[in-house]
């Protein structure tokens, strides 16, 4: 056990309904296939759109891990962190955009759209999402304390993915 309580963002049904509307509008405008909100601890908050079948828990953990690794690379280069990550594939690509300090907007898209369209609309929707999810425009979200075993559970999940 880690012995320390960690804070986790709290979402209410009304929050998710507003967020889902924003994500659906983003998908319509950008022509991306899937938009997900994932917290930095690796938990899926919500997902709109579709893509090839994948395990939500796995993609969420990998997105969070990718951002954590990139934060360390940024630190080594003298930056606080990089707020946007992009990975280009043969058929599908993924862009991850930091929303506030704790949430990752993760967009999966294919050749039906362009990186420029995704970046343009992702920047705008990230602003709107931050306004919806963070109290009074602050960078700290509503949160609650998690149990002491939270870190161990998350660590076990990541270890099972990579073993």
C-alpha positions in Angstrom: 0.0 0.0 0.0 1.2 3.5 -0.8 0.0 5.0 2.4 -1.0 8.3 0.8 -4.4 9.2 -0.5 -4.6 10.4 -4.1 -7.3 12.7 -5.6 -9.5 11.7 -8.5 -11.7 13.9 -10.5 -15.4 13.7 -9.9 -17.9 13.7 -12.8 -21.6 14.1 -12.5 -24.1 12.8 -15.1 -24.9 16.4 -16.3 -21.1 16.9 -16.8 -20.8 13.8 -19.0 -23.9 14.8 -21.0 -22.4 18.2 -21.8 -19.0 16.7 -22.6 -20.6 14.0 -24.8 -22.3 16.7 -26.8 -19.1 18.6 -27.2 -17.3 15.5 -28.3 -20.0 14.6 -30.8 -19.8 18.1 -32.3 -16.0 17.8 -32.5 -16.3 14.5 -34.3 -18.8 16.0 -36.8 -16.6 19.0 -37.5 -13.2 17.3 -37.6 -14.4 14.1 -39.3 -12.3 12.1 -36.8 -13.6 8.6 -35.9 -13.3 8.5 -32.1 -12.9 11.0 -29.2 -12.1 9.9 -25.7 -11.5 11.7 -22.4 -9.0 9.9 -20.2 -7.7 11.0 -16.9 -4.0 11.1 -16.3 -4.2 8.1 -14.1 -5.4 6.0 -17.0 -9.2 5.8 -16.5 -11.7 6.3 -19.3 -14.1 9.2 -18.5 -16.2 9.0 -21.7 -15.9 8.0 -25.3 -17.8 9.0 -28.4 -17.5 7.7 -32.0 -16.1 4.4 -33.0 -13.0 2.8 -34.4 -11.7 -0.7 -34.7 -12.5 -2.7 -31.6 -10.0 -2.2 -28.7 -10.0 -2.6 -25.0 -10.9 0.7 -23.4 -8.9 0.0 -20.2 -5.8 -0.9 -22.2 -5.9 2.2 -24.5 -6.6 4.4 -21.4 -3.7 3.0 -19.5 -1.4 3.3 -22.5 -2.4 6.9 -23.3 -1.8 7.9 -19.7 1.6 6.1 -19.7 2.6 7.8 -23.0 1.8 11.2 -21.5 3.7 10.4 -18.3 6.8 9.3 -20.3 6.6 12.4 -22.5 6.4 14.7 -19.5 9.7 13.4 -18.4 11.2 14.0 -21.9 9.9 17.5 -21.8 11.4 18.1 -18.4 14.8 16.9 -19.7 14.4 19.5 -22.5 13.6 22.3 -20.0 9.8 22.3 -20.7 7.1 21.7 -18.0 5.4 19.2 -20.4 4.2 18.8 -23.9 0.5 19.5 -24.2 -0.1 17.7 -27.5 1.2 14.3 -28.6 0.6 12.9 -32.1 1.3 9.4 -33.5 0.9 8.7 -37.1 0.0 5.2 -38.3 -0.4 3.6 -41.7 -4.2 3.6 -41.5 -5.1 5.4 -38.3 -3.5 8.1 -36.2 -3.9 9.3 -32.7 -3.6 12.8 -31.1 -3.7 13.4 -27.4 -4.3 16.9 -26.1 -4.0 17.9 -22.4 -7.2 19.6 -21.1 -6.4 21.5 -17.9 -3.9 19.6 -15.9 -5.5 16.2 -15.5 -7.5 15.2 -18.5 -6.4 13.9 -21.9 -8.5 14.4 -25.0 -7.6 11.5 -27.2 -8.6 11.5 -30.8 -8.4 8.6 -33.3 -8.7 9.5 -36.9 -8.0 8.0 -40.4 -7.5 9.3 -43.9 -11.0 10.7 -43.9 -9.6 13.8 -42.2 -6.3 15.6 -41.9 -4.1 16.3 -38.9 -4.7 20.0 -39.5 -8.5 19.6 -39.1 -8.0 17.5 -36.0 -5.6 20.0 -34.4 -7.8 23.0 -35.2 -10.9 21.5 -33.7 -9.2 19.8 -30.8 -7.7 23.1 -29.7 -11.2 24.6 -29.6 -13.0 21.7 -28.0 -10.2 21.5 -25.3 -11.0 25.1 -24.3 -14.7 24.3 -24.1 -14.1 21.1 -22.2 -11.9 22.9 -19.7 -14.7 25.4 -19.1 -17.2 22.6 -18.5 -15.0 20.4 -16.3 -13.1 22.8 -14.1 -14.7 24.9 -11.5 -14.7 28.6 -12.1 -12.1 28.3 -14.9 -9.4 27.0 -12.5 -7.0 24.4 -13.4 -7.9 22.2 -10.5 -11.0 19.9 -11.1 -13.6 18.9 -8.6 -12.0 16.0 -6.8 -12.4 13.4 -4.1 -9.9 11.4 -2.1 -9.3 7.8 -3.2 -8.5 4.9 -1.0 -5.0 4.0 -0.1 -5.1 1.0 -2.5 -5.8 3.1 -5.6 -2.2 3.4 -6.6 -1.6 -0.3 -6.1 -4.6 -1.2 -8.2 -3.5 1.1 -11.1 0.0 -0.2 -10.9 -1.2 -3.8 -11.0 -3.3 -3.1 -14.1 -0.3 -1.5 -15.9 2.0 -4.4 -14.9 -0.6 -6.9 -16.2 -0.6 -5.1 -19.6 3.1 -5.2 -20.0 3.8 -8.7 -18.7 
